[in-house]
């Protein structure tokens, strides 16, 4: 039975993650959804544009999922990231976990998103009315 | 020797696949590749950091490069 769901997609379906994580041995499901925020440092963002090195991103996401499953004894894990142009309020990333008890899926979920941000090769460009900026590129 | 480029690295060089010059010689390690790129494109030195991936795995500076490896420049990641 499949217990990790790793994807790079054009559009995130926020209902799908719950279906993916339903599990008879789990007493809890925890999900984090990252969305496009309208303001960055008081500047109005028009959209975000995501680009991925797909083969490597999938590879890294799979490693993160397996690490989390082992560390917190999770039953199922989802890591799904969107690419392309995303407008204000749209979902850009969803991670989730199901486990026997809630502590494990809360902690596992936090690890999934924090570690994704550290090492998965995906890049975000913030598009403003007068410029666009690759996030974190410069000190 | 081809190098895949993403994010700001693609903007710096102006293409998504860069062909490394064969003269005076191809880089034989990740470190040599980085030194050549910074010499050719000084804007790489202004980045917070940049990593190199070889065959879809992060590579250390002393890792050897083969001509048929899939090599990619990984500028600071910002997913999520």
Backbone of each chain as ProteinMPNN parsed JSONL, in Angstrom:
{"seq_chain_A": "XXXXXXXXXXXXXXXXXXXXXXXXXXXXXXXXXXXXXXXXXXXXXXXXXXXXXXXXXXXXXXXXXXXXXXXXXXXXXXXXXXXXXXXXXXXXXXXXXXXXXXXXXXXXXXXXXXXXXXXXXXXXXXXXXXXXXXXXXXX", "coords_chain_A": {"N_chain_A": [[0.842, -1.201, 0.0], [0.465, 2.243, -0.759], [2.3, 4.682, 0.977], [3.629, 7.103, 0.955], [3.219, 10.261, -0.566], [4.33, 12.045, -3.048], [4.734, 14.893, -4.885], [5.075, 17.148, -7.69], [3.175, 19.69, -8.854], [0.88, 21.425, -11.106], [-1.27, 22.711, -10.025], [-2.525, 22.964, -6.735], [-4.677, 20.774, -5.106], [-6.519, 21.234, -2.428], [-8.228, 19.536, -1.096], [-7.515, 16.987, -1.696], [-5.329, 16.12, -0.158], [-6.307, 15.315, 2.305], [-7.786, 13.017, 1.705], [-5.668, 11.436, 0.782], [-4.33, 10.962, 3.176], [-5.953, 9.588, 4.925], [-6.325, 6.884, 7.14], [-6.447, 3.692, 8.594], [-4.987, 2.993, 10.862], [-4.426, 5.291, 12.111], [-4.917, 7.916, 14.466], [-4.978, 10.532, 14.084], [-4.705, 13.345, 11.823], [-2.585, 15.65, 10.359], [-2.144, 18.748, 8.737], [-0.377, 21.075, 6.717], [-0.76, 24.014, 4.888], [0.762, 26.05, 2.577], [0.435, 29.379, 1.47], [-0.119, 32.1, -0.905], [0.865, 35.222, 0.138], [-0.273, 38.592, 0.408], [1.33, 40.821, 1.064], [4.785, 41.639, 1.357], [7.177, 42.701, 3.5], [5.751, 45.164, 3.649], [5.397, 45.675, 0.961], [3.395, 45.402, -1.921], [2.517, 42.347, -3.27], [2.107, 40.929, -6.466], [2.042, 38.43, -7.683], [3.374, 35.093, -7.199], [6.063, 33.22, -8.548], [6.923, 29.984, -9.231], [9.633, 27.739, -9.656], [11.021, 24.577, -10.399], [13.614, 22.125, -9.991], [12.915, 19.408, -11.209], [13.412, 16.497, -11.102], [15.355, 16.268, -9.103], [14.115, 17.609, -7.01], [11.899, 15.961, -6.424], [13.277, 13.702, -5.612], [14.613, 14.706, -3.267], [12.378, 15.407, -1.737], [11.227, 12.924, -1.343], [13.185, 11.719, 0.256], [13.006, 13.325, 2.541], [10.408, 12.755, 3.368], [10.621, 10.039, 3.994], [12.491, 10.106, 6.035], [11.052, 11.508, 8.001], [8.906, 9.751, 8.423], [10.159, 7.593, 9.597], [11.347, 8.732, 11.886], [9.156, 9.747, 13.433], [7.377, 7.698, 13.443], [5.292, 7.778, 11.497], [2.255, 7.127, 9.702], [1.278, 7.779, 7.143], [2.439, 10.059, 4.63], [2.366, 13.213, 3.02], [3.849, 15.254, 0.567], [3.579, 17.957, -1.36], [4.133, 20.132, -3.979], [3.562, 23.176, -5.737], [4.165, 24.467, -9.077], [4.85, 27.257, -11.296], [2.839, 30.211, -12.032], [1.412, 31.817, -9.271], [-1.405, 33.203, -7.7], [-2.493, 35.72, -5.272], [-3.522, 34.328, -2.194], [-3.677, 31.739, -3.23], [-2.913, 28.211, -2.912], [0.369, 26.982, -2.489], [2.002, 25.034, -1.539], [1.631, 21.88, 0.052], [1.809, 19.954, 2.944], [1.568, 16.962, 4.868], [0.662, 14.619, 7.476], [-0.207, 11.424, 8.82], [-0.851, 9.728, 11.888], [-0.66, 7.473, 14.744], [-1.088, 8.837, 17.174], [-1.592, 12.337, 18.117], [0.674, 14.027, 18.662], [2.874, 13.094, 17.189], [2.146, 13.53, 14.466], [1.824, 16.314, 14.41], [4.448, 17.22, 15.016], [5.903, 15.929, 13.018], [4.849, 17.076, 10.704], [5.664, 19.742, 10.904], [8.421, 19.379, 10.662], [8.487, 18.427, 8.018], [7.718, 20.677, 6.409], [9.605, 22.609, 7.225], [12.06, 21.415, 6.549], [11.759, 20.989, 3.829], [11.827, 23.662, 2.956], [14.465, 24.252, 3.481], [16.072, 22.56, 1.834], [14.96, 21.534, -0.594], [15.154, 21.731, -4.107], [13.624, 24.191, -5.204], [12.433, 27.25, -6.453], [11.432, 30.595, -5.74], [9.932, 33.394, -7.119], [9.194, 36.681, -6.403], [6.751, 38.756, -7.638], [6.327, 42.097, -8.174], [4.65, 45.312, -8.73], [6.522, 46.874, -10.016], [8.885, 45.45, -10.242], [10.727, 42.293, -10.083], [11.744, 39.663, -7.884], [14.061, 37.157, -7.002], [13.555, 35.148, -4.305], [15.503, 35.142, -1.341], [17.926, 35.01, -2.718], [20.025, 36.861, -2.547], [22.261, 38.129, 0.053]], "CA_chain_A": [[0.0, 0.0, 0.0], [1.268, 3.457, -0.871], [2.22, 5.503, 2.19], [4.133, 8.47, 0.745], [2.637, 10.917, -1.747], [5.308, 13.093, -3.361], [4.343, 15.422, -6.203], [5.198, 18.54, -8.141], [1.947, 19.817, -9.646], [0.589, 22.783, -11.58], [-2.258, 23.325, -9.127], [-2.754, 22.163, -5.525], [-6.058, 20.514, -4.716], [-6.381, 21.138, -0.97], [-9.067, 18.453, -0.578], [-6.886, 15.696, -1.995], [-4.387, 15.72, 0.887], [-7.041, 14.611, 3.359], [-8.057, 11.676, 1.169], [-4.398, 10.7, 0.754], [-3.809, 10.666, 4.519], [-6.883, 8.749, 5.698], [-5.593, 5.659, 7.455], [-7.122, 2.962, 9.673], [-4.147, 2.884, 12.064], [-4.116, 6.64, 12.581], [-5.924, 8.638, 15.252], [-4.883, 11.958, 13.777], [-4.143, 13.805, 10.551], [-2.169, 17.046, 10.487], [-1.851, 19.264, 7.394], [0.029, 22.475, 6.58], [-0.888, 24.533, 3.526], [1.413, 27.342, 2.373], [-0.365, 30.154, 0.507], [0.491, 33.362, -1.357], [0.499, 36.372, 0.983], [-0.303, 39.784, -0.446], [2.365, 41.816, 1.365], [6.104, 41.255, 1.857], [7.812, 43.936, 3.981], [4.884, 46.285, 3.263], [5.279, 45.842, -0.488], [2.304, 44.592, -2.433], [2.913, 41.301, -4.205], [1.077, 40.644, -7.469], [2.001, 36.968, -7.792], [4.627, 34.375, -6.991], [6.33, 32.299, -9.638], [7.758, 28.898, -8.72], [10.338, 26.912, -10.616], [11.614, 23.429, -9.701], [14.483, 21.138, -10.654], [11.912, 18.413, -10.831], [13.896, 15.165, -10.696], [16.048, 16.367, -7.822], [13.135, 18.015, -5.994], [11.157, 14.751, -6.052], [14.274, 12.916, -4.891], [14.799, 15.282, -1.921], [11.099, 15.322, -1.009], [11.071, 11.518, -0.945], [14.092, 11.477, 1.38], [12.454, 14.023, 3.712], [9.219, 11.99, 3.783], [11.045, 8.775, 4.626], [13.139, 10.475, 7.307], [9.991, 11.853, 8.954], [8.13, 8.534, 8.737], [10.94, 6.778, 10.506], [11.595, 9.435, 13.153], [7.945, 9.923, 14.246], [6.481, 6.556, 13.203], [4.093, 8.247, 10.791], [1.675, 6.093, 8.838], [1.259, 8.286, 5.76], [3.021, 11.396, 4.484], [2.176, 13.91, 1.743], [4.576, 16.497, 0.287], [3.141, 18.319, -2.719], [4.482, 21.544, -4.233], [3.098, 23.667, -7.034], [5.059, 25.307, -9.865], [4.136, 28.188, -12.169], [2.427, 31.5, -11.464], [0.363, 31.663, -8.252], [-1.979, 34.493, -7.302], [-2.762, 35.935, -3.854], [-4.35, 33.326, -1.483], [-3.577, 30.375, -3.794], [-2.031, 27.265, -2.232], [1.59, 26.692, -3.251], [2.615, 23.811, -1.015], [0.864, 21.214, 1.099], [2.455, 18.791, 3.549], [0.687, 16.399, 5.882], [1.043, 13.316, 8.009], [-1.152, 10.769, 9.732], [-0.13, 8.909, 12.876], [-1.532, 6.89, 15.775], [-1.422, 9.896, 18.142], [-1.447, 13.641, 17.474], [1.994, 14.66, 18.8], [3.75, 12.657, 16.099], [1.843, 14.168, 13.179], [2.134, 17.752, 14.524], [5.903, 17.41, 14.926], [6.34, 15.463, 11.704], [4.382, 18.058, 9.737], [6.569, 20.894, 11.04], [9.697, 18.949, 10.07], [8.318, 18.315, 6.564], [7.744, 21.985, 5.739], [10.873, 23.296, 7.529], [13.16, 20.786, 5.813], [11.51, 21.311, 2.412], [12.302, 25.031, 2.7], [15.927, 24.283, 3.567], [16.908, 21.853, 0.856], [14.358, 21.071, -1.857], [15.485, 22.707, -5.137], [12.485, 24.92, -5.768], [12.737, 28.669, -6.325], [10.248, 31.456, -5.731], [10.16, 34.784, -7.537], [8.107, 37.59, -6.031], [6.503, 39.727, -8.697], [5.71, 43.337, -7.71], [4.202, 46.077, -9.897], [7.64, 47.528, -10.709], [10.11, 44.62, -10.268], [10.55, 40.925, -9.58], [12.904, 39.324, -7.057], [14.212, 35.766, -6.568], [13.596, 35.2, -2.841], [16.7, 34.609, -0.634], [19.098, 34.865, -3.586], [21.13, 37.717, -2.082], [22.266, 38.31, 1.504]], "C_chain_A": [[0.879, 1.254, 0.0], [1.164, 4.282, 0.413], [2.973, 6.832, 2.104], [3.587, 8.992, -0.579], [3.496, 12.147, -2.035], [5.012, 13.592, -4.77], [4.823, 16.847, -6.424], [4.036, 18.708, -9.114], [1.764, 21.26, -10.126], [-0.366, 23.489, -10.628], [-2.502, 22.397, -7.945], [-4.256, 22.013, -5.287], [-6.033, 20.259, -3.211], [-7.275, 20.058, -0.365], [-8.377, 17.099, -0.702], [-6.013, 15.192, -0.852], [-5.094, 14.92, 1.99], [-7.358, 13.171, 2.936], [-6.791, 10.814, 1.176], [-4.017, 10.182, 2.133], [-4.731, 9.798, 5.369], [-6.265, 7.368, 5.888], [-6.197, 4.988, 8.691], [-6.313, 2.9, 10.974], [-3.853, 4.241, 12.693], [-5.271, 7.242, 13.367], [-5.882, 10.118, 14.974], [-4.245, 12.225, 12.437], [-3.799, 15.273, 10.736], [-1.705, 17.529, 9.12], [-1.393, 20.714, 7.488], [-0.112, 22.868, 5.117], [-0.2, 25.895, 3.467], [0.7, 28.087, 1.258], [0.341, 31.463, 0.147], [-0.062, 34.523, -0.53], [0.637, 37.65, 0.161], [0.833, 40.77, -0.18], [3.642, 41.186, 1.884], [6.812, 42.542, 2.223], [7.061, 45.187, 3.488], [4.815, 46.553, 1.762], [4.229, 44.887, -1.018], [2.782, 43.621, -3.517], [1.765, 41.056, -5.186], [0.907, 39.135, -7.607], [3.349, 36.391, -7.394], [4.799, 33.421, -8.165], [7.309, 31.241, -9.131], [8.345, 28.088, -9.857], [10.995, 25.773, -9.836], [12.601, 22.703, -10.596], [13.817, 19.817, -10.309], [12.488, 17.082, -10.35], [14.564, 15.223, -9.323], [15.081, 16.742, -6.697], [12.342, 16.797, -5.498], [12.037, 13.837, -5.189], [14.441, 13.391, -3.435], [13.518, 15.172, -1.095], [10.868, 13.893, -0.512], [11.955, 11.202, 0.266], [13.547, 12.103, 2.665], [11.259, 13.235, 4.258], [9.634, 10.72, 4.532], [11.718, 9.022, 5.967], [12.083, 10.762, 8.375], [9.196, 10.618, 9.375], [8.843, 7.689, 9.78], [11.038, 7.435, 11.882], [10.349, 9.507, 14.038], [6.954, 8.768, 14.08], [5.159, 6.993, 12.556], [3.561, 7.126, 9.909], [1.637, 6.516, 7.37], [1.804, 9.707, 5.73], [2.726, 11.934, 3.082], [3.133, 15.104, 1.686], [4.264, 16.841, -1.165], [3.421, 19.807, -2.922], [3.994, 21.939, -5.619], [4.218, 24.427, -7.734], [4.211, 26.208, -10.765], [3.733, 29.447, -11.413], [1.268, 31.3, -10.504], [-0.089, 33.043, -7.77], [-2.218, 34.531, -5.786], [-3.803, 34.916, -3.351], [-4.247, 31.9, -2.065], [-2.625, 29.504, -2.972], [-0.822, 26.973, -3.105], [2.269, 25.414, -2.786], [1.651, 23.204, 0.007], [1.696, 20.04, 1.601], [1.507, 18.26, 4.613], [1.156, 15.029, 6.3], [-0.113, 12.742, 8.814], [-0.368, 9.821, 10.628], [-1.11, 8.416, 13.934], [-2.006, 7.962, 16.752], [-0.985, 11.267, 17.608], [-0.047, 14.251, 17.567], [2.884, 14.343, 17.603], [3.43, 13.386, 14.798], [2.045, 15.684, 13.226], [3.628, 17.973, 14.317], [6.431, 17.019, 13.546], [6.017, 16.486, 10.627], [5.294, 19.289, 9.73], [7.928, 20.581, 10.394], [9.599, 18.924, 8.538], [8.436, 19.681, 5.891], [9.071, 22.706, 5.996], [12.013, 22.728, 6.688], [13.0, 21.009, 4.312], [12.092, 22.689, 2.086], [13.822, 25.116, 2.71], [16.61, 23.661, 2.361], [16.249, 21.363, -0.43], [14.59, 22.131, -2.95], [14.255, 23.247, -5.876], [12.761, 26.395, -5.48], [11.481, 29.504, -6.526], [10.659, 32.857, -6.153], [8.944, 35.594, -7.126], [7.959, 38.634, -7.126], [5.73, 40.902, -8.1], [5.295, 44.145, -8.941], [5.388, 46.614, -10.698], [8.914, 46.681, -10.804], [9.752, 43.181, -9.919], [11.865, 40.477, -8.947], [12.913, 37.834, -6.75], [14.434, 35.781, -5.056], [14.85, 34.502, -2.313], [17.965, 34.532, -1.481], [20.296, 35.658, -3.063], [21.066, 37.916, -0.58], [21.58, 39.613, 1.914]], "O_chain_A": [[1.905, 1.307, 0.678], [0.06, 4.551, 0.887], [2.967, 7.608, 3.06], [3.506, 8.267, -1.571], [3.395, 13.163, -1.346], [5.033, 12.821, -5.729], [4.959, 17.636, -5.49], [3.921, 17.96, -10.085], [2.403, 22.184, -9.624], [-0.291, 24.703, -10.441], [-2.667, 21.19, -8.121], [-5.001, 22.993, -5.27], [-5.585, 19.204, -2.763], [-7.082, 19.7, 0.797], [-8.624, 16.185, 0.086], [-5.954, 13.989, -0.595], [-4.535, 13.967, 2.532], [-7.212, 12.235, 3.722], [-6.826, 9.634, 1.524], [-3.45, 9.097, 2.257], [-4.324, 9.321, 6.428], [-5.755, 6.76, 4.947], [-6.427, 5.64, 9.709], [-6.883, 2.769, 12.057], [-3.126, 4.333, 13.682], [-6.438, 7.103, 12.998], [-6.652, 10.885, 15.551], [-3.388, 11.48, 11.963], [-4.622, 16.053, 11.214], [-0.971, 16.829, 8.422], [-1.957, 21.496, 8.253], [0.349, 22.16, 4.222], [-0.547, 26.797, 4.229], [0.391, 27.506, 0.218], [1.285, 31.874, 0.821], [-1.266, 34.776, -0.497], [1.537, 37.778, -0.669], [1.258, 41.481, -1.091], [3.603, 40.308, 2.745], [7.03, 43.394, 1.361], [7.665, 46.132, 2.98], [4.235, 47.553, 1.339], [4.171, 43.721, -0.626], [3.365, 44.017, -4.526], [0.602, 40.984, -4.79], [-0.211, 38.622, -7.643], [4.337, 37.115, -7.269], [3.83, 32.888, -8.705], [8.396, 31.571, -8.658], [7.691, 27.789, -10.856], [11.476, 25.988, -8.724], [12.439, 22.672, -11.816], [14.1, 19.196, -9.285], [12.09, 16.587, -9.295], [14.365, 14.341, -8.488], [15.208, 16.257, -5.572], [12.141, 16.628, -4.296], [11.595, 13.284, -4.182], [14.415, 12.59, -2.501], [13.566, 14.88, 0.1], [10.377, 13.682, 0.597], [11.529, 10.506, 1.188], [13.611, 11.501, 3.736], [11.121, 13.071, 5.471], [9.065, 10.381, 5.57], [11.546, 8.255, 6.915], [12.206, 10.312, 9.514], [8.855, 10.462, 10.547], [8.235, 7.15, 10.705], [10.839, 6.785, 12.909], [10.449, 9.349, 15.255], [5.814, 8.861, 14.534], [4.072, 6.629, 13.005], [4.32, 6.284, 9.43], [1.925, 5.723, 6.474], [1.648, 10.463, 6.689], [2.822, 11.209, 2.091], [3.221, 15.877, 2.64], [4.637, 16.111, -2.083], [2.99, 20.639, -2.124], [4.014, 21.136, -6.552], [5.113, 24.965, -7.083], [3.022, 25.963, -10.971], [4.213, 29.714, -10.311], [0.258, 30.692, -10.86], [0.723, 33.92, -7.476], [-2.153, 33.504, -5.11], [-4.822, 34.679, -4.0], [-4.701, 30.951, -1.426], [-1.651, 30.001, -2.406], [-0.955, 26.743, -4.307], [3.016, 24.786, -3.536], [0.953, 23.918, 0.726], [2.216, 19.243, 0.82], [0.732, 19.019, 5.195], [1.924, 14.365, 5.605], [-0.896, 13.479, 9.413], [0.616, 9.205, 10.218], [-2.246, 8.883, 14.009], [-3.181, 7.998, 17.119], [-0.11, 11.348, 16.747], [0.381, 14.93, 16.633], [3.562, 15.223, 17.072], [4.344, 13.818, 14.095], [2.397, 16.288, 12.213], [4.025, 18.826, 13.523], [7.294, 17.693, 12.982], [6.829, 16.731, 9.736], [5.646, 19.805, 8.67], [8.5, 21.406, 9.682], [10.525, 19.35, 7.847], [9.17, 19.829, 4.914], [9.61, 23.344, 5.092], [12.839, 23.481, 6.173], [13.988, 21.195, 3.601], [12.765, 22.863, 1.069], [14.403, 25.957, 2.025], [17.629, 24.177, 1.902], [16.942, 20.816, -1.288], [14.263, 23.3, -2.749], [13.913, 22.828, -6.982], [13.255, 26.748, -4.41], [10.608, 29.191, -7.336], [11.607, 33.432, -5.618], [7.81, 35.246, -7.454], [8.921, 39.309, -7.492], [4.624, 40.733, -7.586], [5.551, 43.726, -10.07], [5.288, 46.792, -11.912], [9.91, 47.125, -11.376], [8.627, 42.885, -9.516], [12.949, 40.849, -9.397], [11.908, 37.288, -6.293], [15.405, 36.37, -4.582], [15.213, 33.42, -2.773], [18.986, 34.034, -1.006], [21.434, 35.193, -3.125], [19.988, 37.885, 0.013], [21.497, 39.919, 3.104]]}, "seq_chain_B": "XXXXXXXXXXXXXXXXXXXXXXXXXXXXXXXXXXXXXXXXXXXXXXXXXXXXXXXXXXXXXXXXXXXXXXXXXXXXXXXX", "coords_chain_B": {"N_chain_B": [[30.464, 19.616, -21.784], [27.601, 19.973, -19.991], [25.618, 22.307, -18.089], [22.926, 22.616, -15.932], [20.609, 25.223, -15.263], [18.882, 27.174, -12.851], [16.334, 29.366, -11.462], [17.759, 32.3, -10.088], [20.267, 31.768, -11.118], [19.884, 31.088, -13.732], [19.036, 33.54, -14.708], [21.391, 35.02, -14.356], [23.255, 33.872, -16.147], [21.746, 33.769, -18.426], [20.554, 31.725, -19.816], [19.063, 28.423, -19.863], [20.477, 26.09, -20.056], [23.861, 25.696, -19.843], [26.785, 25.501, -21.742], [29.834, 24.337, -20.8], [33.019, 25.866, -21.331], [35.527, 24.188, -23.213], [38.143, 24.804, -23.206], [40.66, 26.324, -21.079], [40.546, 23.707, -19.992], [38.042, 21.229, -19.139], [36.284, 21.504, -16.012], [37.306, 19.407, -13.315], [36.432, 18.886, -10.831], [33.812, 19.733, -8.467], [34.486, 22.056, -7.1], [36.311, 23.29, -8.876], [34.593, 23.809, -10.988], [32.887, 25.712, -9.816], [34.706, 27.817, -9.377], [35.42, 28.519, -12.003], [32.924, 29.353, -13.004], [32.376, 31.586, -11.367], [34.469, 33.238, -12.156], [33.813, 33.658, -14.868], [31.251, 34.697, -14.66], [30.775, 37.082, -12.655], [28.622, 37.807, -11.023], [27.745, 35.568, -9.67], [29.228, 35.49, -7.36], [27.948, 37.253, -5.748], [25.744, 36.078, -4.696], [23.865, 34.648, -1.915], [24.664, 32.092, -1.449], [25.785, 29.255, -3.347], [25.039, 26.037, -4.531], [26.081, 22.887, -5.933], [24.661, 20.344, -7.859], [25.062, 16.929, -8.59], [24.021, 14.546, -10.761], [21.395, 14.721, -9.673], [21.848, 14.906, -6.904], [22.964, 16.695, -4.009], [26.281, 17.927, -4.131], [29.596, 17.647, -2.788], [32.383, 19.98, -2.556], [34.771, 18.692, -3.32], [33.983, 16.662, -4.937], [34.263, 14.577, -7.813], [33.878, 15.346, -11.319], [32.289, 14.01, -14.177], [32.152, 13.895, -17.746], [29.647, 13.061, -18.708], [27.923, 13.411, -16.58], [24.908, 14.604, -14.99], [24.812, 17.846, -14.36], [24.031, 20.482, -12.15], [23.402, 23.862, -11.226], [22.632, 25.055, -8.063], [21.129, 27.624, -6.843], [20.408, 29.683, -3.868], [17.743, 28.061, -2.268], [14.143, 28.47, -2.268], [11.614, 27.427, -1.798], [8.181, 26.613, -0.793]], "CA_chain_B": [[29.931, 19.501, -20.416], [26.43, 20.846, -19.858], [25.229, 22.656, -16.719], [21.533, 23.077, -15.849], [20.501, 26.447, -14.459], [17.537, 27.463, -12.343], [16.161, 30.577, -10.657], [18.615, 33.442, -10.404], [21.43, 31.316, -11.892], [19.446, 31.163, -15.128], [19.051, 34.971, -15.056], [22.778, 35.505, -14.402], [23.93, 33.423, -17.383], [20.864, 34.117, -19.54], [20.123, 30.525, -20.527], [18.748, 27.383, -18.884], [21.532, 25.078, -20.135], [25.116, 26.347, -20.212], [27.839, 24.594, -22.199], [31.114, 24.78, -20.229], [34.078, 25.921, -22.344], [36.445, 23.041, -23.119], [39.495, 25.367, -23.057], [41.81, 25.438, -21.227], [40.1, 22.323, -19.802], [36.804, 21.106, -18.372], [36.532, 21.317, -14.584], [37.297, 17.988, -12.925], [35.745, 18.776, -9.537], [32.771, 20.739, -8.204], [35.177, 23.296, -6.721], [36.832, 23.909, -10.108], [33.431, 24.321, -11.726], [32.444, 26.948, -9.153], [35.711, 28.868, -9.608], [35.285, 28.956, -13.4], [31.662, 30.096, -13.164], [32.506, 32.897, -10.72], [35.35, 34.04, -13.021], [33.097, 34.041, -16.089], [30.027, 35.434, -14.312], [31.054, 37.547, -11.289], [27.402, 37.938, -10.22], [27.602, 34.391, -8.801], [29.864, 35.776, -6.072], [27.054, 38.109, -4.948], [24.648, 35.274, -4.128], [24.028, 34.227, -0.514], [25.394, 30.83, -1.534], [25.247, 28.411, -4.41], [25.463, 24.648, -4.434], [26.101, 22.158, -7.195], [24.111, 18.986, -7.769], [25.559, 16.0, -9.607], [23.045, 13.452, -10.913], [20.259, 14.976, -8.773], [22.204, 14.88, -5.474], [23.903, 17.746, -3.611], [27.65, 17.436, -4.232], [30.645, 18.367, -2.055], [33.35, 20.678, -3.414], [35.84, 17.827, -3.84], [33.435, 15.576, -5.759], [34.76, 14.569, -9.193], [32.878, 15.515, -12.376], [32.485, 13.292, -15.44], [31.513, 14.614, -18.85], [28.237, 12.679, -18.916], [27.107, 13.659, -15.383], [23.936, 15.702, -15.042], [25.323, 18.835, -13.408], [23.11, 21.616, -12.025], [23.702, 24.888, -10.218], [21.497, 25.21, -7.147], [21.213, 28.856, -6.067], [19.64, 29.54, -2.626], [16.384, 27.561, -2.538], [13.124, 29.311, -1.619], [10.289, 26.822, -1.953], [7.28, 26.699, 0.353]], "C_chain_B": [[28.806, 20.511, -20.222], [26.099, 21.086, -18.381], [23.805, 23.196, -16.74], [21.44, 24.255, -14.888], [19.055, 26.712, -14.073], [17.536, 28.795, -11.603], [17.108, 31.673, -11.085], [19.843, 33.039, -11.222], [21.125, 31.388, -13.391], [19.454, 32.624, -15.605], [20.481, 35.489, -15.221], [23.439, 35.121, -15.727], [23.067, 33.697, -18.619], [20.437, 32.931, -20.383], [19.818, 29.45, -19.487], [19.722, 26.201, -18.96], [22.797, 25.769, -20.639], [26.138, 25.288, -20.599], [29.169, 25.117, -21.662], [32.161, 24.826, -21.344], [35.063, 24.768, -22.14], [37.891, 23.507, -22.93], [39.545, 26.278, -21.839], [41.486, 23.976, -20.904], [38.787, 22.32, -19.03], [37.148, 20.983, -16.881], [36.442, 19.834, -14.216], [36.658, 17.785, -11.559], [34.69, 19.878, -9.436], [33.42, 22.086, -7.894], [35.693, 24.028, -7.965], [35.704, 24.517, -10.945], [32.975, 25.659, -11.147], [33.402, 28.099, -9.437], [35.583, 29.417, -11.034], [34.025, 29.812, -13.585], [31.762, 31.49, -12.55], [33.415, 33.813, -11.55], [34.596, 34.556, -14.244], [31.91, 34.95, -15.8], [30.139, 35.917, -12.854], [29.801, 37.697, -10.405], [27.16, 36.716, -9.326], [28.195, 34.647, -7.415], [28.962, 36.609, -5.165], [25.917, 37.336, -4.295], [24.933, 34.909, -2.678], [24.864, 32.95, -0.46], [24.999, 30.204, -2.866], [25.879, 27.032, -4.329], [25.481, 24.052, -5.835], [25.492, 20.787, -6.941], [24.698, 18.156, -8.904], [24.62, 14.799, -9.615], [21.948, 13.519, -9.847], [20.552, 14.827, -7.284], [23.134, 16.064, -5.194], [25.319, 17.164, -3.6], [28.608, 18.299, -3.41], [31.628, 18.983, -3.042], [34.391, 19.746, -4.033], [35.304, 16.673, -4.702], [33.905, 15.71, -7.215], [33.601, 14.709, -10.181], [33.272, 14.696, -13.607], [31.702, 14.035, -16.53], [30.028, 14.294, -19.01], [27.375, 12.824, -17.661], [26.034, 14.706, -15.675], [24.327, 16.678, -13.932], [24.343, 20.004, -13.362], [23.617, 22.582, -10.962], [22.445, 25.099, -9.389], [21.695, 26.511, -6.365], [20.341, 28.722, -4.81], [18.184, 29.144, -2.898], [15.365, 28.405, -1.763], [11.73, 28.762, -1.856], [9.448, 27.04, -0.711], [6.582, 28.043, 0.421]], "O_chain_B": [[29.014, 21.723, -20.279], [26.27, 20.204, -17.539], [23.507, 24.131, -17.483], [22.097, 24.285, -13.847], [18.133, 26.503, -14.861], [18.58, 29.289, -11.176], [17.258, 31.955, -12.273], [20.404, 33.867, -11.94], [21.993, 31.707, -14.203], [19.824, 32.915, -16.742], [20.756, 36.295, -16.11], [24.104, 35.945, -16.355], [23.588, 33.84, -19.725], [20.009, 33.096, -21.525], [20.267, 29.555, -18.346], [19.786, 25.396, -18.031], [22.806, 26.353, -21.722], [26.335, 24.307, -19.883], [29.592, 26.216, -22.022], [32.197, 23.943, -22.202], [35.388, 24.421, -21.004], [38.758, 22.723, -22.546], [38.558, 26.962, -21.57], [42.097, 23.081, -21.488], [38.457, 23.291, -18.349], [38.186, 20.421, -16.528], [35.605, 19.103, -14.743], [36.373, 16.654, -11.165], [34.684, 20.827, -10.221], [32.962, 23.128, -8.364], [35.529, 25.242, -8.089], [35.849, 25.591, -11.528], [32.712, 26.612, -11.88], [32.971, 29.22, -9.707], [35.632, 30.628, -11.245], [34.06, 30.856, -14.237], [31.291, 32.465, -13.137], [33.169, 35.016, -11.641], [34.714, 35.723, -14.615], [31.595, 35.851, -16.578], [29.661, 35.251, -11.936], [29.91, 37.712, -9.179], [26.446, 36.817, -8.329], [27.728, 34.093, -6.42], [29.179, 36.668, -3.955], [25.207, 37.869, -3.442], [26.088, 34.862, -2.255], [25.666, 32.755, 0.454], [23.985, 30.583, -3.451], [27.078, 26.882, -4.092], [24.967, 24.636, -6.788], [25.777, 20.15, -5.927], [24.814, 18.626, -10.036], [24.448, 14.123, -8.601], [21.617, 12.52, -9.209], [19.634, 14.644, -6.485], [23.982, 16.405, -6.019], [25.535, 16.051, -3.121], [28.458, 19.519, -3.339], [31.706, 18.576, -4.201], [34.844, 19.985, -5.152], [36.069, 15.815, -5.144], [33.94, 16.807, -7.772], [32.488, 14.252, -9.918], [34.431, 14.689, -14.021], [30.714, 14.714, -16.25], [29.244, 15.157, -19.403], [26.216, 12.409, -17.665], [26.231, 15.59, -16.509], [24.194, 16.387, -12.744], [23.876, 20.468, -14.402], [24.18, 22.18, -9.945], [21.351, 25.295, -9.918], [22.359, 26.506, -5.329], [19.603, 27.745, -4.689], [17.483, 29.809, -3.661], [15.691, 28.983, -0.727], [10.782, 29.514, -2.084], [9.92, 27.575, 0.293], [5.786, 28.28, 1.33]]}, "name": "protein", "num_of_chains": 2, "seq": "XXXXXXXXXXXXXXXXXXXXXXXXXXXXXXXXXXXXXXXXXXXXXXXXXXXXXXXXXXXXXXXXXXXXXXXXXXXXXXXXXXXXXXXXXXXXXXXXXXXXXXXXXXXXXXXXXXXXXXXXXXXXXXXXXXXXXXXXXXXXXXXXXXXXXXXXXXXXXXXXXXXXXXXXXXXXXXXXXXXXXXXXXXXXXXXXXXXXXXXXXXXXXXXXXXXXXXXXXXX"}
